[in-house]
Amino acid sequence: MEHVSAQIPGETDGDAETPADSDICVFIIGSKVNHPLGLLAPGYKELGEQFTSMIQEIKNNAEEHGFLGSRSLVGAESATNNETVSIMYFKTSEAVQAYATGPLHRKSLTWWAKHAAKYPHVGIFHELYQVRKKDWETVYGHMKPMFAGETRHKVETGLSEKDEEGAVWRSSLVFTTGVLKTSLGRMGRLPGSYIRSDLEVKDEKAGVMSV
């Protein structure tokens, strides 16, 4: 069975890369509604619109915001499926803090401050983790790209598909051979490096990795 791992690409195509050689910021944000109507409860649709507009703005300007990718989930802990979560990946925690000072986020905070007392059944939360290099690893088997495995990274390249800035957006996924076969290897805690072009999972391959 083929396994793959999310590894953040180096800045330039063709360089030998050391596993887990970059920091990554994981930002978890979501909401929960404690109401008999579940997701149809008063105020929850409006809150969702605030979340959606911010996430879309970040996606539309990914490079500016240091945004790498995200995955949204609906919690199934209760029968009402009353919890939504987005797991977002950024280059740094500073990128998240910078977005928080922007106009759309401030507008959403103002909306929340105005309506929170009116909708006491609606809760919001976030968690932020700045993960240092050599302190993270991933592995996926029979899985389509998800979580860190579906992040995209801008890389300088001499290849023909480069943009006008001489760069291309790369997937994080590589096959787990050589130093990437073990957890410690994928964390960069064992000797060794790899050439991304030899192990990179192409988009057309990733799309058929699982049903």
N, C-alpha and C positions, 0 to 999 in steps of 0.2 A: 504494500500500500504506500502510495506517495504521500508524504507529509510536506507541508510548507510552513514558513515562518514569516512574520512581519519583521523586516529589518529596514530601518530608515536609510535611504541611499546616501552615499557620499555626495559632495558638492559637484564633482566632475565625473562624467561617464568614463569607465575604463580603469579607474583606480582600484587597487586592492583595498578591500574594506574589512574593517574589524567589526565583529558583531556588537550590537547594542552600544555603538560608539557615540550616540547622541542623547541628550536629555529629551524628555517628552512630557507634556503637561496633559493630564487627564481631568476633564471638567465634567462633572455629573450634575445635571439639573433636571428638575421635574416637579410634579404636583400630585396631590392626592385630594379626592373629594369624599367627605364622610356624610353622605346624604342618601336617602332611599332611592332617589332617581339616578344615582351614580353619575356617569359622564353627562347626563342630561340635566343635572342640577343647575339651579340659577347661578349665573356668574361664571360657570366653568367654560362655556363656549367663548366668552369674552377673554378670559384668561388665556385660553388656547390660542386665540388670535394674536395676543401679545407675544407669546412664545414663538409662534410660527413666523411672525414678521421679523423678529430678531434673528432667528436661525437662518432664514432665507437671506437676510442682508449679509450675514457672515459668509454664507456659501457663495453669494454673488461676488464677494470681494475677498476671496480666500487668502490670496497672497498678502494683501494689505493687513489682514487681521491675524496672520500667522496660523491660519486654520488648515488642518490636515484632513479632517473627515469626521463623520459622526454616525451613530446608529440610534434609532428611537425604538422604544419598547413599551408595551402595555403590561402592567403588572397583573398577574392572575392569582394572587394570593387569596382574594375574596371572589365571590360569585359575581360581583358587580364590575369586576375589572376596573377598579376605580383609581388606578395609579398609572401615571405616564412618566417615562424617564428618557432623557436623551444623554447618551455618553458621547462626549465631544473630545477631540484630540487637537491640541495646539502645540506649536513649537516651544513656547515658554509660558509661564504664568504671567509674565509681564504683558504678553499679548492679550490675555484675558482681561487684565486690569485696565489696559488701554481701551478696550472695547467698552468696558463698564462706564467709562467717562463720556462716551459718545451720546449724541442726541436721542437716538431711538431707545437706548437702554434707560436713559434718564426719563424719557416719556413713559415708558412702561412702569418704572418705579413710581412715578407720580400717579399713574392709574391705580396701582396696587395700594398706595397709601390712601387714596381717596375711597376705595371700595372694599378694603380688607375687613373693616368692621361690619359692612353690610352682608358679607359672605363668610361668616365664621366657619362654615363647613368646608371651605376650600383652603388647602394648605400648599405651601411652596417650599422648596429647599434647593440647596446646591452644595456640592462638595468639590474641592479642588486639590489635586495632588501634583506636585512638581516632582517628577521621577528622574533621578540622576542617571547618567549613562552607567552601564554595567550593573544596573539594579532592576532590569526588566527583561522579559523574554516572552515569546508567544509560539504556539504550535497549533496547526489545524490539520485534521485528517478528514477527507470526504466532506469538506465544507466549502461552500461558495464564500467569496471574500466578505468578512464581517469584522466589526470593531477595528482594531489597529490594522487588520489585514486589508481593509478597504480604504486606507488613507492614501493620499496622493502627495508627491513631493517634487518640487522643481529642481532640476539638475541641469548643469551646463553640459552641452554636448556638441560634437562636431558632426553628428549624423544629419541626414537630409530632412528628418521630420522636425527639426528644431524650429522654434518661433523666431521672430525678428530680433529677440534678445539673445539668441544663441542657446536657448534652453528648451527643455522638454519636461513634461510632467510624467513621473514614473510611479508605478505601483510599488507598494512596500514588499510584496510577496516574493520570496525566493524558495527554491526547493531545499530541504534540509539534508544536504549531503556534507561530507567532510566535517569541518569544525562545527557545523550547524546541527549535527545529529543529536547532540545531548543538550540538556537544559543549561549546564554550566558553559558549554560552548556557545550557545545562543546568547548568553549573557556576557560574552567576551571575557570570561574568566579562565579560559584555557588558551594556550598558544595557538595561533593560526589566523588566517584571513581567507577571504574568498573574492572571486571576481563576479560582480553582479551579473554581467552580461552572460556568463556561463550558467547561472542558476535562476535568472529572472523568470517569473511566471507571467507569460504573456496574457493580455486581456482575453483573447479568444479561448485560451486554456482555462483560465479562472472561471469563465462562464459556464463550463460544463464539468466542474469538479464534483458536483453533487446535484441531486434532484431538488 
